Amino acid sequence: MDCRPTRAMIPFGPPLQPARRRVDVTVLGARLRELLPEWRHADLAIAPLDGGITNANFRVDVAGESYVVRVEAPSSAGLAIDREQEWHNTAQAASRGLAPRPLQRFDQDQLSVREFLAGRSLSAAELRTPGNPTRIATLLRRLHGGPAFRGEFDLAQAAGRWVATVQRAGWPTPPDYSARREGLARLQAALGPRPVALAPCHNDLLAENFLEVGQDWRLIDFEYSGNNDPTFELGNLCRELDFNNAAIDELCQAYFDAPTEREAARVRLNMLLSDVGWSLWAVVQEHASAVEFNYAEYGLRRWQRAAEVLDSTAFSSLERAARSLARAKPPF
């Protein structure tokens, strides 16, 4: 049974421009000198790093060494981000050679200092290249096979909190959101309760969160990390990287060896959940974030794509293949 959405059904359009948050580097440098005595009398070279649509990141060169300084979003608590959990999980992934090391945190200033790795961010086009989905699967099997992370992450539950925030604030929900609540409830019922063991997952694998260092790949930005159903990790990255059906199949084959129909269906349903969840996240960000980014357009694109799939016969086929016998109360 081939119940996959086609590329023609889910157009996404041209990429949006990278986000930037207005940060005065002179003020940032002065504050870093106050916080870090060893930098107090040193010359700091501070340059913004592209990528990311929540925080602002900078490369700081000082005394012959380089670091990444992140200025964190002030509204992160409302975005399901637990900074203690993120720091713990990042350190754990770094100890296994999967991420740069976190070095120092200054929570009151919403600043953190991390290891700078000389490398380059990978593009979605590169990651879609045949052979690279297999390499991603190998990397994720290493991550998922490690010790449990601190905390859990469930995008459906987070989306439920985000839509409640939106409704309390009186902000507009995505177009025809109420009319699709039945379809969203069916999606949640098909995916829950989770039938597989939870694994330590990154949960936010945009292309910008893959870093090539020499011959190795590392992962960065563990803000949404936590133990999760690994089929969400796969489905979410397939959606973020705009994988076509061949790339999805390659990833699943490499990750599962021989994916069952249910596993394959759950990956594709989690692609849909990814669009639904992050479109609601974008509504919150549009009203709360200081980052210069068109969250409204980003969220609308993702919601429109989700709506196309919810209204399709492919959704019904995937639902039948993946539905659990027990029905969970939809959080949307």
C-alpha positions as CSV (number, residue, x, y, z in Angstrom):
1,M,0.0,0.0,0.0
2,D,1.4,3.4,-1.0
3,C,-0.3,6.0,1.1
4,R,2.3,8.7,1.0
5,P,1.6,12.3,0.3
6,T,3.0,13.4,-3.0
7,R,5.3,16.4,-3.5
8,A,2.7,18.1,-5.6
9,M,0.2,17.9,-2.7
10,I,2.4,19.6,-0.2
11,P,4.2,22.6,-1.9
12,F,6.2,24.7,0.6
13,G,7.5,27.5,-1.6
14,P,10.9,29.3,-1.5
15,P,12.9,29.4,1.8
16,L,12.4,32.3,4.1
17,Q,15.2,34.6,5.0
18,P,17.4,33.7,8.1
19,A,16.2,35.2,11.3
20,R,18.1,37.9,13.2
21,R,17.6,39.3,16.6
22,R,18.7,42.9,17.3
23,V,21.6,42.7,19.8
24,D,24.0,45.5,20.3
25,V,27.4,43.8,20.1
26,T,29.1,46.6,22.1
27,V,26.7,46.1,24.9
28,L,27.1,42.3,24.6
29,G,30.8,42.6,24.8
30,A,30.7,44.8,27.8
31,R,28.5,42.4,29.7
32,L,30.6,39.4,28.8
33,R,33.6,41.2,30.3
34,E,31.7,41.8,33.5
35,L,30.6,38.1,33.7
36,L,33.9,36.5,32.7
37,P,36.9,37.9,34.6
38,E,39.3,36.2,32.2
39,W,37.9,38.3,29.4
40,R,37.8,41.6,31.3
41,H,40.8,43.1,29.7
42,A,40.9,41.1,26.5
43,D,40.0,42.2,23.0
44,L,36.8,40.6,21.9
45,A,35.9,40.1,18.3
46,I,32.1,39.4,18.1
47,A,30.4,38.4,14.9
48,P,26.8,37.1,14.4
49,L,26.2,33.6,13.3
50,D,23.3,32.8,10.9
51,G,20.7,30.3,11.5
52,G,18.1,29.7,14.2
53,I,14.7,31.3,14.6
54,T,14.5,31.6,18.4
55,N,17.8,32.8,19.8
56,A,20.7,35.0,18.6
57,N,24.1,33.4,18.3
58,F,27.5,35.0,18.1
59,R,31.1,33.8,17.5
60,V,33.4,35.4,20.0
61,D,37.2,35.3,19.4
62,V,39.3,36.1,22.5
63,A,43.0,35.4,23.3
64,G,43.3,33.0,20.3
65,E,40.3,30.9,21.2
66,S,36.8,30.9,19.7
67,Y,33.5,30.4,21.5
68,V,29.8,30.5,20.7
69,V,27.7,32.9,22.8
70,R,24.0,32.6,22.7
71,V,21.5,35.3,23.6
72,E,18.4,33.3,24.6
73,A,14.8,34.1,23.8
74,P,13.2,35.8,26.9
75,S,9.9,34.0,26.3
76,S,11.4,30.5,26.2
77,A,9.4,29.2,29.1
78,G,6.2,29.6,27.0
79,L,7.8,27.7,24.2
80,A,8.2,24.5,26.1
81,I,11.9,25.1,26.6
82,D,13.5,24.0,29.9
83,R,17.0,25.5,30.1
84,E,18.2,23.1,32.8
85,Q,17.0,20.2,30.8
86,E,18.6,21.5,27.6
87,W,22.0,22.1,29.3
88,H,22.0,18.6,30.8
89,N,21.1,16.9,27.6
90,T,23.6,19.0,25.5
91,A,26.4,18.0,27.9
92,Q,25.4,14.3,27.7
93,A,25.4,14.4,23.9
94,A,28.7,16.3,23.9
95,S,30.2,13.6,26.2
96,R,29.5,11.1,23.4
97,G,31.0,13.2,20.6
98,L,27.6,14.2,19.2
99,A,27.5,17.9,20.1
100,P,29.7,20.9,21.1
101,R,30.4,21.2,24.8
102,P,28.3,23.6,26.9
103,L,30.7,25.7,29.0
104,Q,29.0,28.4,31.1
105,R,25.5,29.7,31.7
106,F,24.4,33.1,33.0
107,D,20.6,32.6,33.4
108,Q,19.9,36.0,34.8
109,D,21.4,37.5,31.6
110,Q,19.9,34.8,29.3
111,L,23.4,34.2,28.0
112,S,25.4,31.0,27.6
113,V,28.9,30.2,26.3
114,R,29.6,27.0,24.3
115,E,32.4,25.3,22.5
116,F,33.0,26.6,19.0
117,L,33.8,23.9,16.5
118,A,35.4,24.9,13.2
119,G,33.0,23.5,10.7
120,R,30.1,24.4,8.5
121,S,26.3,24.1,8.7
122,L,24.8,21.7,6.2
123,S,22.0,22.7,3.9
124,A,18.7,20.9,3.5
125,A,19.6,20.2,-0.1
126,E,22.8,18.5,0.9
127,L,21.1,16.5,3.6
128,R,18.5,15.3,1.0
129,T,21.3,14.0,-1.3
130,P,21.0,10.2,-1.8
131,G,23.3,8.5,0.8
132,N,22.9,11.3,3.3
133,P,19.6,10.1,4.7
134,T,21.5,6.8,5.6
135,R,24.2,8.9,7.3
136,I,21.6,10.7,9.3
137,A,20.0,7.4,10.3
138,T,23.4,6.2,11.6
139,L,23.9,9.4,13.6
140,L,20.4,9.2,15.1
141,R,20.8,5.5,16.0
142,R,23.9,6.6,18.0
143,L,22.0,9.4,19.7
144,H,18.9,7.3,20.4
145,G,20.9,4.4,21.6
146,G,22.5,6.4,24.4
147,P,21.5,6.9,28.0
148,A,18.1,8.5,28.6
149,F,17.9,12.3,28.5
150,R,16.4,14.4,31.2
151,G,12.7,15.0,30.7
152,E,10.3,14.2,27.9
153,F,9.2,16.0,24.8
154,D,5.8,15.5,23.1
155,L,5.0,18.0,20.3
156,A,1.3,17.2,20.5
157,Q,1.2,18.1,24.2
158,A,3.3,21.2,23.6
159,A,0.9,22.2,20.7
160,G,-2.0,21.9,23.1
161,R,-0.4,24.4,25.5
162,W,0.5,26.7,22.6
163,V,-3.0,26.8,21.2
164,A,-4.4,27.4,24.8
165,T,-1.9,30.4,25.1
166,V,-3.1,31.7,21.7
167,Q,-6.8,31.5,22.7
168,R,-6.3,33.0,26.1
169,A,-4.5,36.0,24.5
170,G,-7.1,36.4,21.8
171,W,-4.6,35.9,19.0
172,P,-5.8,34.5,15.7
173,T,-5.5,30.7,15.2
174,P,-4.4,29.4,11.8
175,P,-7.1,29.7,9.1
176,D,-10.0,27.2,9.6
177,Y,-8.3,25.7,12.6
178,S,-11.6,25.0,14.4
179,A,-13.0,23.3,11.4
180,R,-10.1,20.8,11.5
181,R,-10.2,19.9,15.1
182,E,-11.8,16.5,14.3
183,G,-8.9,15.7,12.0
184,L,-6.4,16.8,14.6
185,A,-8.1,14.6,17.2
186,R,-7.8,11.7,14.7
187,L,-4.1,12.4,14.2
188,Q,-3.5,12.3,18.0
189,A,-5.5,9.1,18.4
190,A,-3.5,7.4,15.6
191,L,-0.2,8.4,17.2
192,G,-1.0,7.7,20.9
193,P,-0.3,6.1,23.2
194,R,3.2,5.6,21.9
195,P,3.8,1.9,21.1
196,V,7.6,2.0,21.2
197,A,10.2,2.7,23.9
198,L,11.1,6.3,24.3
199,A,14.7,7.3,23.2
200,P,16.8,10.4,23.8
201,C,15.9,12.7,21.0
202,H,16.9,16.1,19.7
203,N,13.4,16.9,18.4
204,D,14.3,19.9,16.3
205,L,16.5,18.8,13.5
206,L,16.5,21.7,11.1
207,A,19.3,21.7,8.5
208,E,21.0,24.4,10.5
209,N,21.3,22.1,13.5
210,F,23.6,19.7,11.6
211,L,27.3,20.8,11.7
212,E,30.0,19.2,9.6
213,V,33.3,19.1,11.5
214,G,36.0,17.5,9.4
215,Q,34.6,14.1,8.4
216,D,32.1,14.0,11.2
217,W,28.6,15.4,11.8
218,R,27.6,17.0,15.1
219,L,24.2,18.2,16.3
220,I,23.6,21.6,17.9
221,D,20.7,23.4,19.6
222,F,19.2,20.9,22.0
223,E,16.5,23.3,23.2
224,Y,13.6,20.8,22.6
225,S,15.6,17.7,23.5
226,G,14.0,15.0,25.7
227,N,13.0,11.4,25.6
228,N,10.5,10.8,22.8
229,D,9.1,8.4,20.3
230,P,11.9,8.0,17.7
231,T,9.4,8.0,14.9
232,F,8.7,11.7,15.8
233,E,12.4,12.5,15.4
234,L,12.4,10.8,11.9
235,G,9.1,12.4,10.8
236,N,10.0,15.8,12.0
237,L,13.4,15.9,10.3
238,C,11.8,14.6,7.1
239,R,9.5,17.5,7.2
240,E,12.1,20.1,8.2
241,L,14.5,18.9,5.5
242,D,11.7,18.6,2.9
243,F,12.5,15.0,2.1
244,N,10.8,13.4,-0.9
245,N,9.5,9.9,-0.8
246,A,12.8,8.3,-1.9
247,A,14.7,10.1,0.9
248,I,12.0,9.1,3.5
249,D,12.3,5.5,2.4
250,E,16.1,5.6,2.5
251,L,16.1,7.1,6.0
252,C,13.5,4.5,7.4
253,Q,15.3,1.6,5.8
254,A,18.6,2.6,7.3
255,Y,17.1,3.4,10.7
256,F,14.8,0.4,11.1
257,D,16.6,-2.1,8.8
258,A,13.2,-3.4,7.7
259,P,10.5,-0.9,8.7
260,T,7.0,-2.3,9.4
261,E,4.0,-0.7,7.7
262,R,3.1,0.8,11.1
263,E,6.5,2.3,11.7
264,A,6.5,3.8,8.2
265,A,3.0,5.2,8.8
266,R,4.0,6.7,12.1
267,V,7.0,8.5,10.5
268,R,4.7,10.0,7.9
269,L,2.0,11.0,10.5
270,N,4.7,12.6,12.5
271,M,5.6,14.7,9.5
272,L,2.0,16.0,9.6
273,L,2.2,16.5,13.4
274,S,5.4,18.5,12.8
275,D,3.6,21.0,10.5
276,V,0.6,21.3,12.9
277,G,2.7,21.8,16.0
278,W,5.3,24.2,14.7
279,S,2.6,26.3,13.0
280,L,1.0,26.9,16.4
281,W,4.5,27.6,17.8
282,A,4.9,30.2,15.1
283,V,1.7,32.0,16.3
284,V,3.1,32.3,19.8
285,Q,6.4,33.5,18.4
286,E,4.8,36.1,16.1
287,H,3.5,37.9,19.2
288,A,6.3,37.1,21.7
289,S,9.7,37.0,19.9
290,A,12.2,39.8,19.5
291,V,13.8,37.9,16.6
292,E,13.4,39.5,13.2
293,F,11.7,36.7,11.3
294,N,8.4,36.4,9.5
295,Y,6.8,33.9,11.8
296,A,3.3,34.6,10.4
297,E,4.4,33.5,6.9
298,Y,6.4,30.6,8.2
299,G,3.4,29.3,10.3
300,L,0.9,29.9,7.6
301,R,2.9,27.9,5.1
302,R,3.2,25.0,7.5
303,W,-0.5,25.1,8.4
304,Q,-1.6,25.2,4.8
305,R,0.6,22.1,4.1
306,A,-0.9,20.3,7.1
307,A,-4.4,21.2,6.1
308,E,-3.8,19.7,2.6
309,V,-2.7,16.4,4.2
310,L,-5.5,16.4,6.8
311,D,-8.1,16.7,3.9
312,S,-6.4,14.0,1.8
313,T,-7.2,10.3,1.3
314,A,-3.5,9.6,2.2
315,F,-4.2,10.8,5.8
316,S,-7.0,8.2,6.2
317,S,-4.7,5.5,4.9
318,L,-1.9,6.4,7.2
319,E,-4.3,6.7,10.1
320,R,-5.6,3.1,9.5
321,A,-2.0,1.8,9.3
322,A,-0.8,3.5,12.5
323,R,-3.8,3.7,14.8
324,S,-3.4,2.3,18.3
325,L,-6.2,0.4,19.9
326,A,-6.3,2.7,22.9
327,R,-7.4,6.2,22.2
328,A,-5.7,9.2,23.9
329,K,-7.6,12.4,24.8
330,P,-6.5,14.9,22.1
331,P,-4.6,17.8,23.6
332,F,-5.2,20.1,20.6
